[in-house]
Amino acid sequence: MVTRFWWVRHGPTHEATFAGWRNVPADLSDIAALTRLNVTLPSEAMLISSDLSRAITTADTLEGRGRRRLPHDANLREFNFGAWEGLRFDAVATRNPELSRAFWEQPGSISAPDGESWNAVTDRVEHAVGKLRQAYPDGDIIAVTHIGVIMSQIGQASPGGAMDALGYKIDTLSITQIEIGPDSRRIVAINHCP
């Protein structure tokens, strides 16, 4: 049995900083893009989001069409960037040049000060994925979440792991589809923008 995950990145926030666990609102004014997204996603699917407002409000626009809304899941949150939350990327590079470079070039156990590592986020997301797979082993799950979460799942399905995942662009309101079976994962689409 295969569970089909339709990972959707929330609507744009127009942030030029590490948003992480902050509740930054999504701009959901592009009705045409939301309509295209809505009709592209499967009906009769389970619909879940992280518990951050930008994911919740984006998921709200996808309700209906036979979809069943599941409770928000904190395990589907973005990376906790700790001391880097709310800072611009260049400010982080200036403040922690070696650490910030290693964070992106050696994804694994390296984390921002008081933040989460790639491995910690992947473990957290895998916990949510495992529960969803167990509950819906042969179904469609639309998960509205964040770029880090989606990249963690690309990494889990890619031979090159996290380094492969970091090579992809993940746009807001895009779909990354990954099928997960008992012993395998298959990437169907990455960053599909309907």
Rosetta blueprint (number, residue, H / E / L):
1 M L
2 V L
3 T E
4 R E
5 F E
6 W E
7 W E
8 V E
9 R E
10 H L
11 G L
12 P L
13 T L
14 H L
15 E L
16 A L
17 T E
18 F L
19 A L
20 G L
21 W L
22 R L
23 N L
24 V L
25 P L
26 A L
27 D L
28 L L
29 S L
30 D L
31 I H
32 A H
33 A H
34 L H
35 T H
36 R H
37 L H
38 N H
39 V H
40 T H
41 L L
42 P L
43 S L
44 E L
45 A L
46 M E
47 L E
48 I E
49 S E
50 S L
51 D L
52 L L
53 S H
54 R H
55 A H
56 I H
57 T H
58 T H
59 A H
60 D H
61 T L
62 L L
63 E L
64 G L
65 R L
66 G L
67 R L
68 R E
69 R E
70 L L
71 P L
72 H L
73 D L
74 A H
75 N H
76 L H
77 R L
78 E L
79 F L
80 N L
81 F L
82 G H
83 A H
84 W H
85 E L
86 G L
87 L L
88 R E
89 F H
90 D H
91 A H
92 V H
93 A H
94 T H
95 R H
96 N L
97 P H
98 E H
99 L H
100 S H
101 R H
102 A H
103 F H
104 W H
105 E H
106 Q L
107 P L
108 G L
109 S L
110 I L
111 S E
112 A L
113 P L
114 D L
115 G L
116 E L
117 S E
118 W H
119 N H
120 A H
121 V H
122 T H
123 D H
124 R H
125 V H
126 E H
127 H H
128 A H
129 V H
130 G H
131 K H
132 L H
133 R H
134 Q H
135 A H
136 Y L
137 P L
138 D L
139 G L
140 D E
141 I E
142 I E
143 A E
144 V E
145 T E
146 H L
147 I H
148 G H
149 V H
150 I H
151 M H
152 S H
153 Q H
154 I H
155 G H
156 Q H
157 A H
158 S L
159 P L
160 G L
161 G H
162 A H
163 M H
164 D H
165 A H
166 L L
167 G L
168 Y L
169 K L
170 I L
171 D L
172 T L
173 L L
174 S L
175 I E
176 T E
177 Q E
178 I E
179 E E
180 I E
181 G L
182 P L
183 D L
184 S L
185 R E
186 R E
187 I E
188 V E
189 A E
190 I E
191 N E
192 H E
193 C L
194 P L
